Amino acid sequence: MGMSENPFKIIEPREEVPATMKKEVMGSVRAVVLILRFVQLFVGDFTNAFIDNFKTNKPKSK
């Protein structure tokens, strides 16, 4: 891509997206999905864990 070429030009539906751009976008999407899955794994249901800490009438142990 030359200096005079606009990197933000609108790609028409009939135009083919460059292969390098497809690889970059898909790599970024995969990275975000992986990060979100890790967050979901470790912080799955944080609301219940948070609320359990503030319950006032906890069950009595025997």
N, C-alpha and C positions, 0 to 999 in steps of 0.2 A: 504494500500500500504506500503510495507516494505521499509527499507532504501536501500536495494540492488536492488530494482525494478526500472527500468528506467522510469521516468514519461513522457519522450519525445519519447518513442518508437513509431514506425510507426504501426498504426492499419491496418491490412490487411482487404480487402473488405469482406472477409468471416467471420471476427470477429465481435462480437457485441460490440458496444460502451457501457461502463458502464452507468447505469441509473443516477448516481450522476453527471457524467460529462455532460450528456445531459441536466440535470436540470440547472447546472451552466452556460452552454453556452447559453441556451435559456433565462435564467434570464438576462444575460448580453446583449443579443441582444435586448430583450424587453426594457431594460433601455436605450440603445442607441437610439432606435427608438422613445421612448417617449421624450427624450431630443431633438432629431432632429425635432420632431413635434412642441414642444414648441418654438424652435428657429424659425422655419418656420412661426409660428403663429405671433410672435412679430416682426420679421425682414423679413416679407414676400417679399416685393419688395423694398428693401433699395436703389437700384440704382435709381429708379424714385424719391424717396423722397430726395435723395442726390442731384440729378441733378436739381430738382425744386428749390433748395436753391441757385443755381448759375446761373439761367437764367437771361440774361440781358434785354431781351425785354418781360417783364411780361405784361399780359393784364391789361389795365387801368380799374379801377372800375368806375362806373357811379355816 
